[in-house]
Amino acid sequence: MAQLKIPAPLSRLRVGRGLVLLLCGVYFAVPMAASLFFSIDDYHGGYTFHAYTQLLSAPGFLDSLYLSLELAGATVAVLLLVLVPALLAARLGAPKLRPVVEVMCSLPLVVPVVALTTGIVGVLRWGPDYFANSPFFQTFVAIQNPDFPVVLLIAYVLMALPFAYRALDGGLRGVDVATLVEAARNCGASYPRAVFSVVLPNLRSALLSASVLTVALVLGEFTTASILGFQPFSVWINTYGKTDGQMSVAVSMISLMVVWIVLLLMSALGSGRRKSARS
């Protein structure tokens, strides 16, 4: 039986891709391996995990991690609840508003994080003075509750808005939403059922991409939380990791592992749903 020969240009392309992937792997793996070795070296030719055990039992570790995960989940929920209906309405009912929505969703990119945080600090400072004798005073107090700072949630929603918008807009560009909704309506479905039963399943990859980008941003954000005086996981690891060199590296390794585990779980959840839907 004759064997198929792979063309030389295609073979060279595969080799080139393999080399690029190998270089990228080495670029990321070598610093990670060196950091891991430094964090477990006992300086006597042996190994110790004292830095990790001490870190995991440190006060505030679980509280800060839970707070970051809660903020990440709430940010994803708010973004999807706001963006998905807005983008669908712009595509189905008012196509001329799509450039306006795009500009509004992209505005946070041109505002530096420090400037955004400074503006929030200014509002939080003058707000109680102007609303001291009104019900809004309690609102300013409630949104700064350290157990779940809503003001930090608002800031994260604004910062993640451009990235979530791009992910969802890319998914919508690959789906003929108007045709899908019209077909569902012709079959007797209402608009809400058409959206939930027909449109959203076709946007699963876009929704997952927007969620992953948002979670990665929230778990890794430091500047805003630090300036506002809250202590999610990113601020906690910076504060607690200053005790010694090994502890600082161990904190960095654990933060990376937490982010990777969360993102991998989200990707695995999306892949499992896609497989079940196909079967």
Backbone torsions as a table, in degrees:
resi	resn	phi	psi	omega
1	MET	NA	131.1	-176.0
2	ALA	-70.2	138.6	179.1
3	GLN	-94.7	141.0	177.9
4	LEU	-77.8	132.6	179.5
5	LYS	-98.2	131.0	177.7
6	ILE	-78.2	127.6	179.0
7	PRO	-56.3	147.0	-177.7
8	ALA	-60.1	-44.0	178.4
9	PRO	-60.2	-40.0	179.2
10	LEU	-66.9	-38.9	178.1
11	SER	-63.7	-43.5	178.5
12	ARG	-65.2	-34.7	178.3
13	LEU	-64.5	-41.4	178.5
14	ARG	-65.6	-40.9	178.2
15	VAL	-63.3	-41.5	178.7
16	GLY	-62.9	-41.6	177.6
17	ARG	-63.8	-39.9	178.5
18	GLY	-62.9	-40.4	178.5
19	LEU	-65.7	-40.9	179.1
20	VAL	-63.1	-44.6	178.2
21	LEU	-63.7	-38.8	178.4
22	LEU	-63.9	-45.0	179.0
23	LEU	-62.9	-41.4	178.1
24	CYS	-63.7	-40.9	178.1
25	GLY	-63.1	-43.4	178.0
26	VAL	-64.5	-40.1	-178.8
27	TYR	-59.6	-38.3	-179.2
28	PHE	-90.1	-33.5	-173.1
29	ALA	-75.7	-38.8	-176.5
30	VAL	-63.0	-50.1	176.9
31	PRO	-61.8	-36.8	178.6
32	MET	-64.4	-44.2	179.5
33	ALA	-64.4	-41.1	178.6
34	ALA	-64.5	-40.2	178.8
35	SER	-65.8	-42.4	179.2
36	LEU	-63.2	-42.8	179.4
37	PHE	-62.6	-40.7	-179.8
38	PHE	-65.8	-36.5	-175.8
39	SER	-74.2	-20.2	-178.9
40	ILE	-111.2	2.6	-179.9
41	ASP	-77.6	131.7	179.0
42	ASP	-97.9	8.3	177.2
43	TYR	65.8	13.5	177.5
44	HIS	-130.3	23.3	-179.9
45	GLY	85.7	3.1	179.8
46	GLY	-118.4	-167.9	-177.5
47	TYR	-132.1	146.9	177.6
48	THR	-145.8	143.4	178.5
49	PHE	-107.1	28.6	-178.1
50	HIS	-61.9	-39.3	-178.8
51	ALA	-61.9	-38.8	-178.4
52	TYR	-75.3	-43.1	179.7
53	THR	-65.5	-38.8	178.1
54	GLN	-67.3	-36.0	-179.2
55	LEU	-69.8	-44.1	-177.8
56	LEU	-65.6	-28.0	178.8
57	SER	-95.7	8.3	-177.4
58	ALA	-72.2	147.2	179.1
59	PRO	-67.1	134.1	177.9
60	GLY	92.2	-5.5	-177.3
61	PHE	-64.2	-55.7	-177.3
62	LEU	-68.2	-36.7	-179.6
63	ASP	-63.2	-44.6	-180.0
64	SER	-68.3	-36.4	178.7
65	LEU	-66.8	-43.9	178.1
66	TYR	-62.3	-40.8	179.5
67	LEU	-62.2	-43.3	178.9
68	SER	-64.9	-41.3	178.8
69	LEU	-66.1	-38.8	177.0
70	GLU	-64.6	-43.1	178.3
71	LEU	-64.1	-38.8	179.0
72	ALA	-64.6	-45.8	178.8
73	GLY	-63.3	-43.0	179.2
74	ALA	-65.9	-38.3	178.8
75	THR	-64.7	-43.0	177.2
76	VAL	-61.0	-45.2	-178.5
77	ALA	-62.1	-45.5	-178.6
78	VAL	-65.4	-44.0	-179.0
79	LEU	-62.4	-46.0	-178.7
80	LEU	-67.8	-38.3	179.1
81	LEU	-67.3	-27.8	179.8
82	VAL	-89.8	-46.0	-172.1
83	LEU	-75.1	-44.9	-174.8
84	VAL	-60.4	-50.9	177.0
85	PRO	-62.3	-38.0	-179.1
86	ALA	-64.9	-44.9	-179.2
87	LEU	-68.2	-39.4	178.0
88	LEU	-66.2	-41.0	178.5
89	ALA	-65.0	-38.4	179.0
90	ALA	-67.0	-34.9	-179.6
91	ARG	-78.8	-35.7	-175.1
92	LEU	-90.2	-40.6	-172.9
93	GLY	-106.9	-29.7	-175.6
94	ALA	-142.9	76.0	-179.0
95	PRO	-61.0	-26.3	-179.0
96	LYS	-70.7	-17.1	179.0
97	LEU	-86.0	-4.0	-178.9
98	ARG	-60.1	-44.0	176.1
99	PRO	-61.9	-35.2	178.7
100	VAL	-65.3	-44.9	178.5
101	VAL	-62.5	-40.4	179.8
102	GLU	-62.9	-43.8	179.7
103	VAL	-64.5	-43.5	-178.8
104	MET	-64.6	-39.6	179.8
105	CYS	-73.9	-21.7	-179.1
106	SER	-92.6	-10.6	-177.4
107	LEU	-57.9	-39.7	-179.9
108	PRO	-59.0	-18.9	179.2
109	LEU	-68.5	-29.9	-176.7
110	VAL	-89.9	-3.7	179.0
111	VAL	-103.2	116.5	178.8
112	PRO	-59.8	149.9	-178.1
113	VAL	-61.2	-38.9	-179.8
114	VAL	-65.2	-40.3	178.8
115	ALA	-65.6	-41.8	177.6
116	LEU	-61.4	-44.1	-179.5
117	THR	-67.1	-37.6	177.4
118	THR	-63.2	-39.4	176.3
119	GLY	-63.7	-40.6	177.8
120	ILE	-64.2	-40.7	178.5
121	VAL	-63.0	-40.6	178.4
122	GLY	-62.5	-42.4	178.5
123	VAL	-64.7	-41.8	-179.7
124	LEU	-66.8	-25.2	-179.4
125	ARG	-80.8	-46.6	-177.2
126	TRP	-85.1	-16.9	-178.7
127	GLY	-58.0	-52.8	-179.6
128	PRO	-61.5	-29.8	179.6
129	ASP	-67.5	-38.2	-177.5
130	TYR	-84.7	-26.6	-175.8
131	PHE	-115.4	26.6	-175.8
132	ALA	-62.0	-34.1	-176.7
133	ASN	-104.9	26.8	-179.2
134	SER	-131.2	164.8	178.4
135	PRO	-62.5	-19.0	-179.2
136	PHE	-67.5	-19.9	179.4
137	PHE	-60.9	-43.7	178.1
138	GLN	-65.3	-28.6	176.6
139	THR	-65.6	-43.4	178.1
140	PHE	-63.4	-33.1	178.2
141	VAL	-72.9	-41.4	-174.9
142	ALA	-67.5	-38.0	-176.7
143	ILE	-73.1	-8.8	178.0
144	GLN	-106.8	18.3	177.8
145	ASN	-63.6	120.8	-176.9
146	PRO	-65.1	-21.4	178.2
147	ASP	-66.9	-35.4	174.2
148	PHE	-154.6	88.6	-176.0
149	PRO	-72.7	105.1	179.8
150	VAL	-64.5	-31.8	179.6
151	VAL	-63.4	-34.0	176.3
152	LEU	-70.2	-35.9	175.7
153	LEU	-62.1	-42.4	178.5
154	ILE	-61.7	-43.3	179.6
155	ALA	-64.0	-40.9	179.8
156	TYR	-67.0	-36.8	177.5
157	VAL	-61.8	-42.5	179.4
158	LEU	-66.1	-41.5	-178.0
159	MET	-69.7	-35.0	-178.4
160	ALA	-87.0	-9.4	-175.7
161	LEU	-56.8	-46.9	-178.9
162	PRO	-62.8	-39.2	-177.4
163	PHE	-71.0	-42.9	177.1
164	ALA	-65.0	-37.9	179.1
165	TYR	-62.8	-44.8	-179.1
166	ARG	-62.2	-41.4	179.8
167	ALA	-64.6	-44.6	-179.3
168	LEU	-71.2	-38.2	179.2
169	ASP	-65.4	-38.3	176.1
170	GLY	-62.8	-38.9	177.0
171	GLY	-67.4	-38.2	179.9
172	LEU	-69.5	-30.6	178.3
173	ARG	-66.5	-26.3	179.8
174	GLY	-91.3	3.8	-178.7
175	VAL	-127.2	132.1	175.4
176	ASP	-82.9	85.7	-173.5
177	VAL	-63.6	-43.0	-176.9
178	ALA	-60.8	-42.8	179.8
179	THR	-66.3	-41.5	179.5
180	LEU	-63.2	-45.1	-179.9
181	VAL	-66.2	-41.0	179.4
182	GLU	-64.1	-40.8	178.3
183	ALA	-64.7	-41.2	178.2
184	ALA	-66.3	-37.9	178.3
185	ARG	-66.3	-37.4	178.0
186	ASN	-65.8	-25.2	177.3
187	CYS	-86.0	3.0	176.0
188	GLY	98.7	5.6	-179.3
189	ALA	-81.9	146.7	173.9
190	SER	-77.6	169.7	-179.8
191	TYR	-60.9	-46.8	177.6
192	PRO	-59.9	-41.5	180.0
193	ARG	-68.4	-36.3	177.7
194	ALA	-62.5	-39.0	-179.4
195	VAL	-69.2	-47.6	-175.2
196	PHE	-74.7	-32.4	-174.6
197	SER	-93.7	-25.1	-173.7
198	VAL	-117.4	-49.3	-172.6
199	VAL	-75.8	-52.8	-175.5
200	LEU	-60.3	-40.2	175.4
201	PRO	-58.7	-31.3	177.6
202	ASN	-78.1	-12.0	178.8
203	LEU	-105.8	16.3	-175.3
204	ARG	-59.2	-43.0	-179.3
205	SER	-65.4	-41.0	179.0
206	ALA	-66.2	-41.2	178.0
207	LEU	-63.8	-40.5	178.8
208	LEU	-66.6	-41.0	178.9
209	SER	-63.2	-44.1	178.1
210	ALA	-62.3	-39.7	179.9
211	SER	-66.8	-42.6	-180.0
212	VAL	-63.8	-44.9	179.2
213	LEU	-61.6	-41.3	-179.1
214	THR	-66.6	-45.0	180.0
215	VAL	-63.2	-42.1	179.1
216	ALA	-62.2	-40.2	179.5
217	LEU	-66.4	-45.1	-176.5
218	VAL	-67.0	-43.9	-177.9
219	LEU	-67.6	-27.1	-178.5
220	GLY	-100.1	-3.7	-176.7
221	GLU	-73.3	135.5	-176.6
222	PHE	-127.3	-41.6	-169.3
223	THR	-60.8	-53.4	-175.6
224	THR	-63.1	-46.8	-179.0
225	ALA	-62.7	-38.0	-179.2
226	SER	-68.5	-43.4	-179.2
227	ILE	-67.4	-39.3	-179.4
228	LEU	-75.8	-11.4	174.5
229	GLY	89.0	18.8	177.4
230	PHE	-100.6	166.1	-174.3
231	GLN	-130.6	71.1	167.8
232	PRO	-74.4	-171.8	-171.5
233	PHE	-62.6	-40.0	-178.4
234	SER	-64.0	-38.2	178.5
235	VAL	-74.0	-38.0	-179.9
236	TRP	-62.5	-44.4	-178.2
237	ILE	-67.5	-30.6	177.0
238	ASN	-70.3	-39.0	-179.4
239	THR	-72.5	-46.6	-175.1
240	TYR	-78.4	-20.9	-176.8
241	GLY	-81.9	6.2	-178.5
242	LYS	-93.1	5.1	-176.6
243	THR	-71.5	-43.9	177.0
244	ASP	-157.1	172.7	-175.0
245	GLY	-64.8	-47.6	-179.6
246	GLN	-63.6	-38.4	178.2
247	MET	-64.5	-39.1	179.3
248	SER	-63.0	-43.1	178.8
249	VAL	-68.7	-39.2	178.0
250	ALA	-62.4	-38.9	177.0
251	VAL	-62.1	-44.0	179.4
252	SER	-63.5	-41.7	179.1
253	MET	-63.9	-43.0	-179.7
254	ILE	-66.7	-39.1	178.3
255	SER	-63.1	-40.9	177.6
256	LEU	-64.6	-42.9	-179.6
257	MET	-63.9	-39.7	179.0
258	VAL	-62.2	-46.1	179.7
259	VAL	-62.9	-44.6	-179.2
260	TRP	-63.7	-42.2	-179.0
261	ILE	-63.4	-43.9	179.6
262	VAL	-62.8	-45.1	-179.1
263	LEU	-67.2	-38.4	177.8
264	LEU	-66.3	-38.8	177.3
265	LEU	-63.8	-40.5	178.3
266	MET	-65.4	-42.6	178.4
267	SER	-65.1	-41.4	178.6
268	ALA	-64.5	-37.9	177.9
269	LEU	-63.5	-43.1	178.0
270	GLY	-66.0	-39.5	178.7
271	SER	-66.2	-40.1	178.5
272	GLY	-63.6	-38.1	178.2
273	ARG	-68.4	-37.8	178.3
274	ARG	-64.5	-41.7	-179.7
275	LYS	-65.8	-40.9	179.1
276	SER	-66.2	-35.0	179.1
277	ALA	-68.8	-36.0	179.5
278	ARG	-71.0	-37.4	-178.7
279	SER	-74.2	NA	NA
